[in-house]
Amino acid sequence: MTFNAKLKAAVQATQSTLCVGLDPNLELMPDPITSTDQSDPQKVETFLKKVIDVTVEHCAAYKPNLGFFEALGADGLDTFDAILDHIPENKIIIADAKRGDISSTAEHYANAFFQHFDIDAVTLNPLMGFETLNPFLNDISKGIYVLTLTSNPGAKDILLKQLAGGQTVSNFIAKELNRKQQDSKTSIGMVVGATKASELELVIKEFSASPLLIPGVGKQGGSISALNKSLEQHTAIPLINSSRSIIYAGKNAANWNRQVAESAKNLKTKLAPITKRYV
């Protein structure tokens, strides 16, 4: 199955464009998890498996963030692997790794995520050049999401800088990715932030056939209505990610998992005006 076919099937099956970000911060996990005698990796595994169990009916995708697993030390990748095994096969899994390097290093990153872990997609940083994407572009069943217009304030430092002719770096990246897709088997997507709604439409129109990964609608405060308007002419499927506002919705309550489920359900409902274009 192609990546785009699996993405479409996942969205249709759940009637949702929600992606749940899995960012396991031990300082934010509920007391019923952190107060146990388990090791930190075991606490993370217990927590995330329960998050997946209670959100699975409300989302099309999961996005585990590698930084949080790597912070666990030697056992972190084993925990990451255990979480991947717990996610149903019909969900899109995006490794939020933001890798970007040249030559054999990039080849090894591609082998790690696409062969060893067998993940559907990975986030990549293009700032060392578009050649760094090449090792990821030979598998029709996989996807990449390239940092194009990020949701953080620091996007202004590079991505929103104007080049000659008035286009921004983000616009330039989108145009180049569009060209690169023509000769690539792997689906090329873009990471674009919901917090940049005023700039978003101008960027994604450069590559309207690109799947989108959109952070920023939760704790970062991006407007769903503004995002909906920006996506009116976009033809490829977006996944709208929320991490902290879902997985930590229960705070320290004994029934924290129910509140996590309710938060995912509520966001799925709020995203319905966007989702209905793609199902």
C-alpha positions as MATLAB code, in Angstrom:
seq = 'MTFNAKLKAAVQATQSTLCVGLDPNLELMPDPITSTDQSDPQKVETFLKKVIDVTVEHCAAYKPNLGFFEALGADGLDTFDAILDHIPENKIIIADAKRGDISSTAEHYANAFFQHFDIDAVTLNPLMGFETLNPFLNDISKGIYVLTLTSNPGAKDILLKQLAGGQTVSNFIAKELNRKQQDSKTSIGMVVGATKASELELVIKEFSASPLLIPGVGKQGGSISALNKSLEQHTAIPLINSSRSIIYAGKNAANWNRQVAESAKNLKTKLAPITKRYV';
ca = [
       0.000    0.000    0.000;
       1.266    3.473   -0.800;
       1.744    5.950    2.021;
      -0.945    8.246    0.637;
      -3.414    5.357    0.381;
      -2.757    4.344    3.982;
      -3.093    7.967    5.105;
      -6.436    8.308    3.350;
      -7.685    5.014    4.789;
      -6.665    6.023    8.321;
      -8.492    9.339    8.071;
     -11.596    7.756    6.584;
     -11.710    4.946    9.151;
     -11.749    7.364   12.083;
     -13.386   10.333   10.336;
     -10.539   12.300   11.873;
      -7.477   14.277   10.837;
      -6.166   14.297   14.404;
      -2.612   13.179   15.115;
      -1.776   12.558   18.776;
       1.762   13.560   19.672;
       3.482   11.217   22.100;
       5.854   13.423   24.122;
       6.459   11.496   27.375;
       7.709   14.084   29.868;
       8.113   12.470   33.286;
       7.597   15.850   34.985;
       4.116   16.160   33.493;
       2.856   12.605   33.836;
       0.006   11.962   36.290;
       0.775   10.918   39.868;
      -0.904    7.496   39.449;
       1.891    6.731   36.952;
       4.903    8.467   38.509;
       4.196    7.276   42.063;
       4.725    3.610   41.172;
       7.935    1.654   41.790;
       8.557    1.206   38.072;
      11.705    2.475   36.378;
      11.374    5.654   34.316;
      11.247    3.750   30.987;
       8.558    1.470   32.417;
       6.535    4.475   33.582;
       6.739    5.971   30.111;
       5.662    2.709   28.517;
       2.718    2.263   30.899;
       1.611    5.867   30.398;
       1.818    5.927   26.614;
       0.151    2.559   26.141;
      -2.826    3.804   28.136;
      -2.860    7.061   26.133;
      -2.964    5.042   22.915;
      -5.716    2.772   24.227;
      -8.027    5.684   25.083;
      -7.358    7.835   22.002;
      -7.205    5.211   19.265;
     -10.816    5.701   18.132;
     -10.389    9.461   17.811;
      -7.208    9.849   15.764;
      -5.723    8.789   12.456;
      -2.074    9.036   13.477;
       0.462    9.071   16.284;
       3.666   11.083   16.400;
       6.205    9.811   18.956;
       8.896   12.422   19.615;
      12.358   10.839   19.647;
      13.867   13.412   22.001;
      11.751   12.242   24.919;
      12.735    8.609   24.366;
      16.418    9.380   23.889;
      16.358   11.255   27.224;
      15.635    7.924   28.930;
      19.118    6.713   28.092;
      20.059    3.204   27.039;
      16.526    1.859   27.512;
      14.882    4.682   25.574;
      14.882    3.054   22.156;
      13.562   -0.201   23.601;
      10.692    1.800   25.085;
      10.174    3.528   21.733;
      10.037    0.132   20.028;
       7.507   -1.173   22.573;
       5.262    1.830   21.935;
       5.452    1.313   18.168;
       4.343   -2.290   18.653;
       1.323   -1.103   20.662;
       0.018    1.239   17.966;
      -2.500   -0.486   15.646;
      -1.213   -1.211   12.151;
      -3.924    0.859   10.481;
      -2.659    4.082   12.100;
      -0.073    6.355   10.544;
       3.064    6.490   12.698;
       5.308    9.516   12.284;
       8.695    9.518   13.998;
       9.279   13.106   15.067;
      13.055   12.989   14.708;
      13.846   16.136   12.663;
      16.922   14.456   11.222;
      18.971   16.112    8.495;
      22.447   15.042    7.441;
      24.459   14.105    4.401;
      25.683   10.954    2.680;
      25.913    7.722    4.650;
      24.616    9.341    7.845;
      21.299   10.101    6.165;
      21.271    6.597    4.701;
      21.602    5.129    8.177;
      18.820    7.359    9.504;
      16.609    6.141    6.660;
      17.459    2.510    7.398;
      16.794    2.996   11.097;
      13.314    4.452   10.690;
      12.091    2.780    7.515;
      13.726   -0.631    7.806;
      14.495   -1.367   11.471;
      11.547    0.400   13.106;
       9.323    0.164    9.976;
       7.684    3.535   10.665;
       5.368    5.094    8.099;
       6.952    8.541    8.054;
       9.660   10.688    9.641;
      10.174   14.426   10.091;
      13.288   15.840    8.402;
      15.208   19.118    8.531;
      16.253   20.346    5.039;
      18.653   23.110    6.080;
      21.792   21.142    5.125;
      20.420   20.903    1.605;
      17.834   18.924   -0.298;
      20.359   16.171   -1.042;
      19.923   15.098    2.591;
      16.400   13.913    1.724;
      17.495   11.548   -1.037;
      18.079    8.380    1.043;
      14.471    8.585    2.244;
      12.864    8.919   -1.187;
      12.887    5.394   -2.652;
       9.943    3.686   -0.949;
       6.384    4.264   -2.144;
       4.988    2.918    1.146;
       6.731    5.630    3.185;
       6.441    9.359    3.728;
       8.567   12.234    4.950;
       7.444   15.501    6.502;
       9.955   18.262    5.882;
      10.222   21.290    8.186;
       8.872   24.110    6.028;
       7.090   26.666    8.230;
       7.393   25.680   11.873;
       5.025   26.777   14.634;
       7.631   28.133   17.048;
       8.542   31.844   17.367;
      12.035   31.107   16.046;
      10.598   30.469   12.570;
      11.165   34.180   11.967;
      14.929   33.725   12.345;
      15.330   31.668    9.157;
      12.134   30.258    7.624;
      10.328   33.591    7.357;
      13.336   35.553    6.116;
      12.792   37.082    2.696;
      14.944   36.100   -0.252;
      15.511   37.972   -3.473;
      12.200   38.577   -5.182;
      10.281   38.738   -1.942;
       9.647   35.042   -1.333;
      10.441   33.615    2.068;
      12.697   30.665    2.810;
       9.505   28.704    3.582;
       8.109   29.451    0.123;
      11.396   28.409   -1.450;
      11.451   25.114    0.459;
       7.862   24.336   -0.585;
       8.661   25.001   -4.264;
      11.751   22.817   -4.165;
       9.894   19.979   -2.458;
       7.228   20.155   -5.157;
       9.916   19.730   -7.801;
      11.584   16.919   -5.890;
       8.332   14.969   -5.573;
       8.214   14.543   -9.342;
      11.157   12.134   -9.224;
      10.517   10.549   -5.818;
       8.636    7.396   -4.855;
       8.256    8.402   -1.200;
       5.474   10.848   -0.398;
       6.925   14.262    0.435;
       4.959   16.180    3.049;
       5.544   19.453    4.843;
       5.505   20.487    8.497;
       3.648   23.794    8.733;
       2.491   25.493   11.916;
      -1.091   26.423   12.742;
       0.301   29.435   14.616;
       1.438   30.919   11.289;
      -1.994   31.091    9.659;
      -1.307   34.453    8.005;
       1.748   33.051    6.162;
       0.530   29.455    5.817;
      -1.667   29.795    2.731;
       1.083   31.413    0.661;
       3.462   28.569    1.516;
       1.243   25.544    0.955;
      -0.088   26.839   -2.370;
       3.415   26.192   -3.717;
       2.838   22.466   -3.145;
      -0.885   21.784   -2.906;
      -0.397   18.025   -3.408;
       1.760   17.720   -0.295;
       0.438   15.972    2.827;
       0.745   18.310    5.788;
       1.713   17.760    9.402;
       0.364   20.711   11.361;
       1.387   21.343   14.968;
       0.328   24.338   17.034;
      -3.421   24.018   17.672;
      -3.070   22.963   21.324;
      -0.895   24.645   23.928;
       0.689   26.867   21.270;
      -2.668   28.520   20.616;
      -3.166   28.139   16.870;
      -6.684   28.940   15.629;
      -8.610   26.056   14.063;
     -10.938   28.430   12.208;
      -7.992   30.335   10.716;
      -6.344   27.044    9.796;
      -9.542   25.860    8.149;
      -9.595   28.956    5.957;
      -5.931   28.529    5.005;
      -6.562   24.936    3.905;
      -9.541   25.690    1.650;
      -7.574   25.154   -1.567;
      -5.224   22.444   -0.321;
      -5.870   19.094   -1.970;
      -3.645   16.708    0.017;
      -4.569   15.366    3.439;
      -3.447   17.283    6.538;
      -2.808   15.741    9.929;
      -3.326   18.199   12.775;
      -1.131   17.339   15.718;
      -1.751   17.931   19.388;
       0.521   16.594   22.091;
       0.475   18.132   25.571;
      -3.121   19.371   25.503;
      -4.286   15.779   24.956;
      -1.896   13.448   26.725;
      -1.685   15.573   29.892;
      -5.322   16.642   29.945;
      -6.019   14.518   33.037;
      -3.228   16.133   35.060;
      -2.981   14.192   38.360;
      -6.540   12.921   38.549;
      -7.141    9.284   39.407;
      -9.193    8.979   36.213;
      -6.672   10.901   34.112;
      -7.064    8.522   31.192;
     -10.756    9.394   30.800;
      -9.913   13.046   30.500;
      -7.256   12.242   27.919;
      -9.884   10.397   25.889;
     -12.318   13.301   26.232;
      -9.712   15.813   25.112;
      -8.931   13.779   21.989;
     -12.626   13.370   21.235;
     -13.259   17.106   21.641;
     -10.416   18.082   19.336;
     -11.543   15.567   16.735;
     -14.968   17.250   16.816;
     -13.477   20.743   16.495;
     -11.456   19.578   13.483;
     -14.539   18.212   11.712;
     -14.883   21.210    9.313;
     -11.369   20.442    8.066;
     -11.728   16.658    8.101;
     -14.905   16.613    6.012;
     -12.953   17.816    2.959;
     -10.782   14.715    3.010;
     -13.156   11.829    3.791;
];
